[in-house]
Amino acid sequence: MADQDAPDPQFDAMTARLLRREALRRAAEELNTTSEPGLEGVLARISAEVTAEAAGRHATDATLVRKLPRHG
């Protein structure tokens, strides 16, 4: 009777190849802006960048306003 826990190089190679293929497919899908998930991801990243930039600018503006001398 064959030991079922014995390593099977052919099975391991096929499994590794299928895992790489699936990882590449998912990565390509995320980068593909013509697919719904890809476009959604790109828009989410852009939104996050714009929000972070605006928040940083707002914080900088608020700091500058507090430092301005008040007249009158």
Residue, then its C-alpha position, 0 to 999 in steps of 0.5 A: m500500500a502506498d503511503q499517502d503522506a509521501p511527497d508527490p513532486q508531480f502533484d507539487a509542481m502542478t499545484a505550484r503552477l496553478l497557484r502562480r497562474e491564479a495569482l497572476r490572473r488576480a493581479a492582472e484583474e486588479l490592474n485591468t481598468t476595463s473590468e469592474p473590480g479593476l476599475e473599482g480598485v483604481l477609483a478607490r486608490i485615486s479617491a484615497e490619494v485625493t482625500a489624503e492630499a486634501a486632508g494634508r493641505h487642510a491641516t497645513d492651511a489651518t496651521l498657517v492660519r493659526k500662525l498668522p498675526r492678527h491685526g485689529 
